[in-house]
């Protein structure tokens, strides 16, 4: 009888361990170099938890997407003083928060944490 109780307790502990929660984080770090008079922007991806940086540029009705692997760059043209951007570790989707693109260098960092249930 004692052995049966031990087996039941052991099984209960194993099942309890299956429903654990794991906290994960996603991060991205990049530098944007905007030359608005010439209409150019350079995405310099410094680091990303996914291995690449993804930039969404919105200028009026024009939408452009750039991506660069960590340690690499990508360029776009046609930016103006009304261009807004969103930078993420994966391709930006609906709901990304657009920010104004400013002349010169902008360092952009983002980190988000989330919990997954096993």
C-alpha positions in Angstrom: 0.0 0.0 0.0 2.9 2.4 0.9 4.5 1.7 -2.5 1.2 2.6 -4.3 1.0 5.9 -2.5 4.6 6.7 -3.5 3.8 5.9 -7.1 0.7 8.2 -7.0 2.6 11.1 -5.5 5.4 10.6 -8.1 2.9 10.6 -10.9 1.2 13.8 -9.6 4.5 15.6 -9.4 5.4 14.7 -12.9 2.0 15.9 -14.2 2.3 19.1 -12.2 5.7 19.8 -13.8 4.2 19.6 -17.3 2.1 22.8 -16.8 5.0 25.0 -15.9 5.4 28.6 -17.2 8.5 29.8 -19.0 9.4 33.5 -19.2 11.1 34.5 -22.5 12.3 37.8 -23.9 12.6 39.3 -27.3 15.0 42.2 -28.0 16.3 44.3 -30.8 19.0 47.0 -30.9 19.7 49.1 -34.0 20.9 52.5 -35.1 19.0 54.5 -37.8 21.0 57.1 -39.7 18.5 59.4 -41.5 19.6 61.9 -44.1 16.3 63.5 -44.7 17.5 66.2 -47.2 18.8 63.4 -49.5 15.9 61.1 -48.7 18.0 58.2 -47.4 18.0 56.1 -44.3 20.4 53.4 -43.2 19.4 50.6 -40.8 22.4 49.3 -38.8 21.2 46.2 -37.0 23.4 45.8 -33.9 21.7 42.8 -32.2 18.4 41.0 -32.2 17.0 37.9 -30.4 15.7 36.7 -33.7 19.1 37.3 -35.5 17.7 40.1 -37.6 16.1 43.6 -37.3 13.0 44.6 -39.2 12.1 48.2 -40.0 8.8 49.4 -41.3 8.8 52.9 -42.9 5.6 54.8 -43.6 5.7 58.0 -45.7 2.2 59.1 -46.5 0.7 56.2 -48.5 4.1 54.7 -49.2 5.1 51.7 -47.0 8.5 50.2 -47.2 10.0 47.2 -45.2 13.7 46.7 -44.6 15.5 43.9 -42.8 19.1 43.3 -41.9 20.9 40.5 -40.1 22.6 41.4 -36.8 25.9 43.2 -37.7 24.7 44.2 -41.2 23.0 47.2 -42.7 20.2 47.9 -45.2 19.2 51.2 -46.9 16.1 52.8 -48.2 15.4 56.0 -50.1 12.4 58.3 -50.3 12.1 59.3 -46.7 10.9 62.7 -45.8 10.3 64.8 -42.7 6.9 63.1 -42.4 8.3 59.5 -42.4 7.5 57.4 -39.4 9.0 54.0 -38.5 8.6 50.9 -36.4 11.5 48.6 -35.5 11.1 45.1 -34.2 12.9 41.7 -34.0 10.4 40.2 -36.5 8.4 41.7 -39.3 6.2 44.4 -37.8 2.5 43.6 -37.9 -0.6 45.7 -37.2 -0.3 47.4 -33.9 3.3 48.4 -34.1 3.8 51.9 -32.7 5.0 54.3 -35.3 7.5 57.0 -34.3 8.8 60.0 -36.2 12.0 59.5 -38.2 14.4 62.3 -37.2 17.4 63.7 -39.1 20.7 62.2 -38.0 21.4 59.1 -35.8 18.8 57.4 -33.7 19.6 54.5 -31.4 16.6 52.2 -31.1 16.3 49.5 -28.4 13.3 47.4 -27.5 12.8 44.5 -25.2 9.6 42.6 -24.4 9.0 39.7 -22.1 6.2 37.1 -22.3 5.2 34.0 -20.5 4.6 30.6 -22.2 2.8 27.7 -20.6 4.2 24.3 -21.3 
